Amino acid sequence: MKPLYIESADARVRLDGPALRVEASLRAAQWFPLNRLSRVITNHRSEWSTDALLACAQQRIAVCFVATETVRFFEQRSARSERLAQGLINRLHGWLVEIE
């Protein structure tokens, strides 16, 4: 398993089956299978779909949004944080179903 680095500020990250699909201007789309990722380090200006973030959370893949002066982590570390993350996932899925 390897980390994925997304440096482009205009990157768009979507879930495409069992992989993340990363698109950016002037570049061909790239696919990264979730089962091969240990974590994702991404530009804080990149655009992520909710499904892509939820898939990373379900696969226990840490996503780090890096800005010039700050670093924010979306990661599961302990049993307590895992329960909190699962609760968030359940609520988000329920909310998404309601708005469809």
Secondary structure, DSSP 8 states (H G I E B T S, - for coil): -EEEEE--TT-EEEEETTEEEEE-TTS--EEEEGGGEEEEEEETTSEE-HHHHHHHHHTT-EEEEE-SS-EEEE---SHHHHHHHHHHHHHHHHHHHHH-
